[in-house]
């Protein structure tokens, strides 16, 4: 079983379009959407959710007002300004308790726990916080493991790892052996990307012929090289800027990176997205033909390893 992760140094390059197309083309595979901060692979694969699980990503500080003496030590040590003293007069206007109290803003709280350790009255506890959900679903293309991180929640790297682990479990429990896990990875170079890359057999970097696309492609290539992951590149909408496309081609050649495809700009791709269908199923256009060639090249590279 080979794990193929599709990533990009920046958002909006078209990696989910390609991941959905690979899901339609590949046989004996499981899909994993590891872009948990902004998951959208489900918009093209239309999953039927079979299992829903809560994700406990972090803890939040809770104050027991009966024990709290308003000493203010927790306010002084909170580097996130999540703890504040609420004056009695303000509380009186709200027709609540008359005396001053200390409150914690759970949205600003990062769960570091310093306030708990500094409190002399043991009035603060750290409570598990539901940060999101993850799912195991069926699609017409096979099983999909995906997730949704809550608004402003942290620890998306842990959730990415959880999605990948369960994708592997699904492949191991399948009645017939699986050949691939196709991973739609997150953009950027941060912790979620590292969690998507570690242990992968091949990384496909989707870039575009823009200055920001080139810059972020160079950054993510450094990450894949650091982790020793076999890397290939494709240029999406290559014909929008042929000068930058040539630069990317020369960069890949100098870096000994396989450029496995150049996808032309085509409005049919947008139509496929609007209709919620992988482009390789929607039309036999130029983009679809290149994506099919890319998939065959990736299969050959995986089988060669």
N, C-alpha and C positions, 0 to 999 in steps of 0.2 A: 504494500500500500504506500502510495506516494502522496505527500502533502504539498500542494501547490498553492502559494499565497500570492494574491494579486494586490499590489500596493502602489502608492504614488506619493511623491514628496509633498504634494499639495492636493486640496480637494478640487473636484470638478473636472478631472482629466478624463473621466469615462471608465474608471476601473469596474464599477458595478455593472455597466453595460456589458463589458467583456466577461465578467464573472458569471452573469446570467446566461450569456451565450455559451460559455464553456459548460455550464450546468445542462443546457439543452443538448450539447454535442456529445458529452462524455457518457460512457456506460459504466455501470457498477461503481457509483460514487456517492459520497455524502457531501452536502454543502454546509458551510459554516459562515455566517455573517459576523465578522469580528469588528465591524465598525459600529460598536455598541453605543457610541455617543450620538450617532446620527444614522441609525440602521435604515436601509432602504432596499435591500435586496428582495425583501418580501413583496415589494410593489410590483416586481416582475415575475416572481415565482408563485405568488398567491397561495401561501401555505394554509393548510388546515391544522390548527394547533391541537396536538394530542396531549401534551404535558406542559404545565405551567409551574415554575418554581420561583420562589422569592430569592433575591440576592441580598445578603447582608454584607454591604461593602465597608461600612465604617461604624464607629460608635459615636454617640452624642452625649455631651455632659448634661446631667439633670440635677437641679438643686432641690434639696429637701428644705422647704422654708421653715419648718419647725425647728430644725437644727441650726440653720444659718443665723449667725450673730452679726452679719453685715460688717465684718472686719475689713473687707476690701482687698484682702491678699490675692484672691483669685482674679480680681479686676486688674491688679498691677502686673500679674504674670501672663495674662492672655495676650499673645502677640497678634491675634486676629480681631481684637476689639469686639469679641462676641459677648462679653460680660459687662453689664452696666448696672448702676444703681438707679432705681426708680424712686423718686421722691414721693413722700407721703401725700403732698398736696396734689400731685398729678394723679395719684391713685384715688384720692378722695373725689376728684372731678369725675373719675370713671365709676364712682360708687363702689369701690372695692376696698381692700384693706387700707387702714389709715396710716400705718407706719412705713418707713422706708424698707424696701426689699431689694435683693440682688436678683437679676434675671439673666438668663442665657438665651441668646438668639441662636436657635438650632440651625438656621440657614448659614450663619457666619461661622458656627463652630466647626472646626476641622477635626475634632476627635483626638487631639494629641494627648489629652489626659493630664496635662501639667496642673490644671486647677484642682483636680481630684487629689493629687499628691501634696499640694501646698495647703489644702484646707485643714485647719487645726481641729475642726469640729466633725470631720468626716461627713459633711453635709452634701458632698457632691459624689455622684455615682456615674459610671459610664454605661450607657444603655445601648444595646444593639439597635441599629437603624436599618430599615428596609431601603436600600439604595436603588433597586430596580428589579427586573424579572428576567428570567431566561426560559426559553421554550424549546421543545422538540416537536417538530411538525412534519406532516406529509405534504409533498407537492407532486405534481404530475411527473417531475423529473427525479424524484427520490426524496430521501430524508433531508430536512434542513434544521440545523441547530442555530438559533439566533437569540438575541437579547435586546432589552431596552433599558438603558440607564436613566434614572430619574433626573429631573431638571436640577442642575447645579450640584449633582452628586459626584463624588470622587471614586477613586479605585477602579477606573475602567480597565486598567491593566489586569487586575485580578479577575474581572468579569470576562475579559477576552480569554484568559487562561482557562476559565471554567467552561466557556463555549467550546474551545478546542478539545479539552479533555472529554467532554461529553460527545463531541463529534467522533472522537476515536472510539469511545464506548459503543456508539451506534454501529460503527463499522465492524467492531468485534462481535456484536450480538446479532449481526445480520445473518440470515439463513444461508446466503451465498456470499462468497468472499468479495470484498470491495477492493477496487484498484486505486481509487483516488479519494482524497479529501480536497475539495476546492474551497479555498478560503478567500472571502472578500475582506481584505484588510482595511484598517483605518488609514487616513492620510497622515502626513507629518513624519516625525522621527522619534516621537516620545515613547513613553512606557507602553501604551497600547500597541504600537507598531512592533516594539521589541518582543512583546508577548505573542504577537502574531507570527513573528519570524523564527523564534527559537525552535530549533528542531525541524524546520521545514526542509523539504528536499529541493525546492526550486522557488525562486521569487521572480515574478513578472512585474517589472516596473512600467507603469503606464505614464507616459509623459506627453507634453504638448509643445509645439514649437513657439513658445513664448519665453521671455526673459525669466519670469518667475518659474515657469515649468522647468527650464534648464537648471536654474539655481537649485531648486528643490530636488531635481533628479540627481544632481551631483551629491547632495547631502545624503539622500537615502542610499545611494550606492556605497558611500562610506560605511553606513550602518550594516548593509548586507555583507560587505567585505569583512567587517569586524567580526561578524558571527559566522563567517565561512559558509554562507549560503550561496549556492549556485544562482547566478543572476542573469536574466535576459531583459531586454528592453523593447517596448513597442512605442511608436509615435502615433498618437491619435490626432486626427485632423491635420495631417502633416502638410497638406497643400495650402494651408492658410498663410504660411510663412516659410518659403522654400530656403531662404538664407539660414534661418535658425534650424531648420530640418537638416541642412548640410552640416551645421556645427555639431548637432547631436550625433549624426552618423560618424563624423570624424572623431568625436570624443569616445564613442563606443569602440571604434576601431583601435584607437590608441590605448584604451583601457582593457582591450581583449574581452569585450562584452558582446555577446551575440545580439544583434538587432534583428529580431524575428519577424517584425512586421511594421508596415506603414499604412495606417488606416486613413483613407481620404474623408474629407468632410462630406456628409450626405444628409440632406433633410429627411430622408427615409428613416434614419436613426431616431430623429426626434418624433416622427409619427409612431414608431414602434414603442417609444417610451410613453407617449400619451395614451396609447392603447394597452399599455401594461404587458407587452409581449417581448421576449428576447428577440433582438433584431435578426438573428439567424433563422428564426422561425417566421418572422414577419415578412421578409422579402429576400430575394436572391440578388441583392444589390452588391455594389462593389465592396462596401464595408463588410458585409456578411461573408463574401468570398475570402477576403483577407483574414478575417477572424477564424474561419475554418482552416485555412492554411496554418495560421499561428497555432491552433490547437493540435494539429498533426505534428508540427515541429516540436511542441512541448512534450507530446507523448513520446516522440522519438528520443528527446533528451532525457526524459525520466527513465525510459527503458534502457538507455545506454549507461546510466549511472550504476 
